[in-house]
Amino acid sequence: MITVLSLVLCLFLPAATTSPVDQAWSAYLTEVQANATNGLQENCLPRRFPPVGAYRGTALLYHGYSACPQQFDEFAPLLAAAGYDVLVPLIPGMGNHFNNSESPPPRWKCPLDDCNGPLDHVEGLPIEPQGYVDFSGSMNAILRLAPAPRVVSGISVGATLAAFGGQEVFQGKALYDRQLILNPMLKGADKKEEMELRALNTNPLTRKLWFGWGTGCRKERAGGRAGICTFMVENAMAAGDFGCYITLGELKAAPNSSVAVLYDQGDPVVLTSSIRDLTAKYREQGAPTQSCVFNFTLHSMLSKWDDVGTNRWWTNELYCDMSQYLAYSEPFKIDSATNATEGNEHYCHLGCTASSCPYNFTAPVACPFTPPPSK
């Protein structure tokens, strides 16, 4: 009898070959499983989607903070269909089994009162920015073994990892031909909350207190979202400092690596002006760069497991546009209209609307996609 777990392993574990990428990815999978002392959630297993047909390149996709590789289960097959070998690793510490044996923590242990349930098992989740630097380096080491072209993308902290790793120069050229940066986590949108967390992080005792995403994450978990809902102050600040001080603060764009930066207006998690600062740095350093803003007002705008119940009418069209950019270097379409509250950034063009392309949670995503004609 084929179990769900065995099916997942068949889909996502590499075949027994001797290519350098296969060997390195297999070693990575072994290491990930060994480091998860209590085991991994099934939907947090790292994914690999082999190319369909002739090999055209390798893609590296980073999921967002507190999420899992599951976040790219709809998008990754589109790149594989275009001939890309798609690797979706697990950010360390974000896929451990839930710690459901404990009751919700007392208020003093979660001072912002946003844990809303048992604490998660976050062993391995970085407590210093260097943890993200090291993780990016280990993934780039695997990608160096893959024949060019190589592309990288991510969302939220995953976008920050993509932007950091995308700076690498290998054998005199940019390691990645194209980078797609989605809602990068550089600075927090809630300045007051970030100041509170930064103050807590200065003390060895209070940095061990807990912080969480609140009731929304619990609802998503009940709907099938993998990942974690709670983490310590030091975990949150490690990710924040990696984005703000290392990725944004020390950015050195790789020559001839094309960059597309896409973000959402009024992002409730990320300070959007910091995203425009990142884009400006790319342009100042001569990187071929395009950017635009969406009108969803969401942070996790990709995965159907996030913000469950949202009419994600943009999904099929946006996924196809993303795959066209990463696989074929097709630029994103950008509207002439601008958003005055987002630095007069131009809107990303989408032919769909909430009424013309209502989202179907169970419908497969397929490309090419043609929006219905406007009425």
Stockholm file with secondary structure:
# STOCKHOLM 1.0

chainA/1-375         MITVLSLVLCLFLPAATTSPVDQAWSAYLTEVQANATNGLQENCLPRRFPPVGAYRGTALLYHGYSACPQQFDEFAPLLAAAGYDVLVPLIPGMGNHFNNSESPPPRWKCPLDDCNGPLDHVEGLPIEPQGYVDFSGSMNAILRLAPAPRVVSGISVGATLAAFGGQEVFQGKALYDRQLILNPMLKGADKKEEMELRALNTNPLTRKLWFGWGTGCRKERAGGRAGICTFMVENAMAAGDFGCYITLGELKAAPNSSVAVLYDQGDPVVLTSSIRDLTAKYREQGAPTQSCVFNFTLHSMLSKWDDVGTNRWWTNELYCDMSQYLAYSEPFKIDSATNATEGNEHYCHLGCTASSCPYNFTAPVACPFTPPPSK
#=GR chainA/1-375 SS CCCHHHHHHHHHSCCSCCCHHHHHHHHHHHHHHHHCTTCBCGGGSCEEECCSSSCCEEEEEECCTTCCGGGGTTTHHHHHHTTEEEEECCCTTSSBCCCTTSCCCCGGGSTTSCCCSCCCCCTTSCSSTHHHHHHHHHHHHHHTTSCSCEEEEEETHHHHHHHHHTTCEETTEESCSEEEEESCCSSBSCHHHHHHHHHHHTSTTGGGSEEECCHHHHHHHHTTCCSCSEEEHHHHHHHHHIIIIIIITTCCCCTTCEEEEEEETTCSSBCHHHHHHHHHHHHHTTCCEEEEEESSCCSSCSCTTSSTTCCCTTHHHHHHHHHHHHHHCCCCCEEEEEEGGGTTEEEECCSCCTTTSCCCTTSCCCSSCCCCCCC
#=GC SS_cons         CCCHHHHHHHHHSCCSCCCHHHHHHHHHHHHHHHHCTTCBCGGGSCEEECCSSSCCEEEEEECCTTCCGGGGTTTHHHHHHTTEEEEECCCTTSSBCCCTTSCCCCGGGSTTSCCCSCCCCCTTSCSSTHHHHHHHHHHHHHHTTSCSCEEEEEETHHHHHHHHHTTCEETTEESCSEEEEESCCSSBSCHHHHHHHHHHHTSTTGGGSEEECCHHHHHHHHTTCCSCSEEEHHHHHHHHHIIIIIIITTCCCCTTCEEEEEEETTCSSBCHHHHHHHHHHHHHTTCCEEEEEESSCCSSCSCTTSSTTCCCTTHHHHHHHHHHHHHHCCCCCEEEEEEGGGTTEEEECCSCCTTTSCCCTTSCCCSSCCCCCCC
//
